[in-house]
């Protein structure tokens, strides 16, 4: 599986929360495409995140240290470390079949570039309807075919 992902141009990024209780690995491009959403919670958290399929994300440690917050439709699962309070990943409303990963929670050394795309979460339904690719970001290459 690792060789297949490398052949697709993916790299293994490692990351976690501030205190180190929560650690994960995620396979994605070294050139990150992150979203800067202005919905109520992303604004408060300054949540710059990229989206990956569930199959590209592995929680390595700390499941017992995670807590989850939901609101509104309760589709998004905002997970955070209950020790230090950092949200290093979550399940986004736009892609409940994947993960949103906070780019700033990745360890250094594997990110080559970061492109930031503004997303109008204040008008979430309209923005999702207009966005051409966000729903496909949580699909693996095989699923997207």
C-alpha positions in Angstrom: 0.0 0.0 0.0 2.8 2.4 0.9 4.5 1.9 -2.5 1.2 2.5 -4.3 0.7 5.8 -2.4 4.2 6.9 -3.2 3.6 6.1 -6.9 0.6 8.4 -6.7 2.9 11.2 -5.5 1.7 11.0 -1.9 4.0 11.4 1.1 3.5 10.3 4.7 3.0 13.2 7.0 3.2 12.8 10.7 1.5 15.0 13.2 -0.3 15.5 16.4 -1.5 17.8 19.2 0.6 20.2 21.2 1.3 17.9 24.2 2.0 14.8 22.1 -0.8 12.7 23.5 -2.5 12.5 20.1 -0.4 11.3 17.1 -1.4 10.4 13.6 -0.1 9.8 10.1 -1.7 11.0 6.9 -0.9 10.4 3.3 -1.3 13.4 1.0 0.6 15.4 -1.5 3.6 17.4 -0.2 1.9 20.4 -1.8 -1.0 21.0 0.5 -4.3 22.5 -0.6 -5.9 23.9 2.5 -9.2 25.6 3.2 -9.6 28.8 5.1 -13.2 28.6 6.1 -15.1 31.5 7.7 -17.9 29.5 9.4 -18.5 30.1 13.1 -16.3 27.4 14.4 -13.4 27.6 11.9 -13.2 31.3 12.5 -12.8 30.8 16.3 -10.3 27.9 15.8 -8.4 29.5 12.9 -8.9 26.1 11.3 -6.8 25.9 8.1 -7.3 22.3 7.0 -6.9 19.9 4.1 -9.2 17.0 3.4 -8.2 13.3 2.9 -10.0 10.0 2.5 -10.4 8.0 5.7 -8.1 5.3 4.2 -5.2 7.9 4.1 -5.4 8.7 7.8 -4.3 6.6 10.8 -4.6 7.6 14.4 -1.4 6.2 15.9 -2.1 7.0 19.6 -4.3 9.0 21.9 -7.9 7.9 21.1 -8.5 7.9 24.9 -7.4 11.5 25.0 -9.8 12.7 22.3 -13.1 14.5 23.0 -15.7 15.4 20.4 -17.8 18.5 20.0 -20.8 18.8 17.6 -23.4 21.4 16.9 -26.0 22.4 14.2 -26.4 19.4 12.0 -24.1 17.2 14.1 -22.5 15.9 11.0 -19.1 17.4 11.6 -17.2 15.8 14.5 -14.8 18.3 16.0 -12.3 16.2 17.8 -9.7 17.7 20.1 -7.1 16.6 22.7 -8.7 16.8 26.1 -5.3 17.4 27.7 -4.0 20.4 25.6 -7.1 21.4 23.7 -5.6 21.2 20.2 -7.7 20.0 17.3 -5.3 18.4 14.9 -7.9 16.7 12.8 -11.7 16.4 12.6 -14.5 14.9 10.5 -15.8 17.7 8.3 -19.5 18.3 7.5 -18.5 18.6 3.8 -16.7 15.2 3.8 -18.0 13.0 6.6 -16.3 10.1 4.8 -12.9 11.6 5.3 -10.8 13.8 7.6 -9.9 17.4 7.8 -6.3 17.7 9.0 -4.9 20.9 10.4 -1.8 21.7 8.4 -0.2 23.5 11.3 -0.3 20.2 13.3 2.0 18.4 10.9 5.6 17.7 11.9 8.1 19.7 9.8 10.0 18.2 6.9 7.3 16.8 4.5 5.4 19.8 3.4 6.8 21.4 0.2 4.1 24.1 -0.3 0.7 25.3 1.0 -2.0 26.8 -1.2 -4.8 28.4 0.7 -8.4 28.5 -0.7 -11.0 30.7 1.0 -14.2 28.9 1.6 -17.4 30.8 2.6 -18.7 28.7 5.5 -21.1 31.5 6.5 -23.1 30.5 3.4 -22.2 26.8 3.7 -25.0 25.2 1.6 -24.5 27.6 -1.3 -20.7 27.4 -1.2 -20.9 23.6 -1.2 -23.2 23.6 -4.1 -20.9 25.9 -6.1 -17.6 24.1 -5.2 -16.6 21.7 -7.9 -14.1 19.4 -6.1 -14.5 19.5 -2.3 -16.7 16.4 -2.1 -14.2 14.3 -4.1 -11.3 15.2 -1.8 -12.3 12.5 0.7 -12.4 9.8 -2.0 -9.4 7.6 -2.6 -8.1 7.4 -6.2 -9.8 4.1 -6.7 -13.2 5.5 -5.5 -12.9 8.6 -7.7 -12.8 6.5 -10.9 
